Amino acid sequence: QITTVSGNEFLLQSDIDFLILDWFHAIKNAIDRLPKERSCTSRNLEFKLRRSSSIELLNSLDTESKEPKPEHRKSLIFRLNYSASDTNDRNRVKSRLKKFISRRPSLKTLQEKGLIKDQIFGSHLHLVCEHEKSTVPQFVRLCIKAVEKRGLDVDGIYRVSGNLATIQKLRFVVNQEEKLNLDDSQWEDIHVVTGALKMFFRELPEPLFPYCFFEQFVEAIKIQDNVTRIKSIRSLVKKLPRPNYDTMKILFEHLKKIAAKESVNLMSTQSLGIVFGPTLLRPEKETGNMAVHMLYQNQIVELMLSEYSKIFGSEED
């Protein structure tokens, strides 16, 4: 920490000892070179190297000297900053930093040692499933279980937003820790759980309905004959990759239970379609009328909820 006579404070901190010493000498040399009429000489300074790997320079004026004029303050600060950027010092530091960076471990090495964990949020669905040796992410299962345990009767479930800061905290915990207890009091607000689940699906690099299927689903929902429309949607769903299909099936089964409690939670299949349509499927590139796309997105989710048994049931059903 550098405190100037004008009251300005600067903090330089590092865990690298040689870098700290370079700063120390650069600043000391700059102060030693200042004209004596600036009322600030090296005799007025005390240097202390902290154990926390930071340098504190305490600047105290002689009791008989007067405070420098404003232009002198600016000059002092400028000279300190300029000296810290001295070419030789800078090149020396850059050289050492390059050596340090070149020896840094790879991301794969850090992950193998457990120092950096695989992310759940923001990762591709198939990668999350491969890591967990499952076809449905564990986080999705935990959220569904928690909502069905204490959220089916909650007014506006999935429509009402939870506290964003708490949702982000839950997101961090999921990404950093292996075990998650959604019965913990800090996740008591069920809207935080539903908000985190929606965030998980929104942050998938490729949505639950893969990009290559988007136009096919849109064309299917446009079919006028209801029986043909359902068969077309069913056929597309059966073609999805296994993680997408299994995750979609368990999610829609859950949302169907939400809709069954519409009289209490006021969440109909149409309401759920509005909430989950843009979250679960979207075009890779937005073209044409976004409002029309959103209408089809909502209708696809709504139809799959209302005709769940025909779309996800066995061939004999």
Secondary structure, DSSP 8 states (H G I E B T S, - for coil): -EE-TTS-EE--B-S-HHHHHHHHHHHHHHHHTS-GGGS--GGGEEEEE-TTSBEEEEE---TTS----HHHHHHHHHHHHHHHT-HHHHHHHHHHHHHHHHT---HHHHHHTTSS---STTS-HHHHHHHHTSSS-HHHHHHHHHHHHHTTTSTTTTTS---HHHHHHHHHHHHH-S---TTSGGG-SHHHHHHHHHHHHHT-SS-SS-HHHHHHHHHHHT-SSHHHHHHHHHHHHHTS-HHHHHHHHHHHHHHHHHHHTHHHH---HHHHHHHHHHHH---SS--S-HHHHHHHHHHHHHHHHHTHHHHHS-TT-
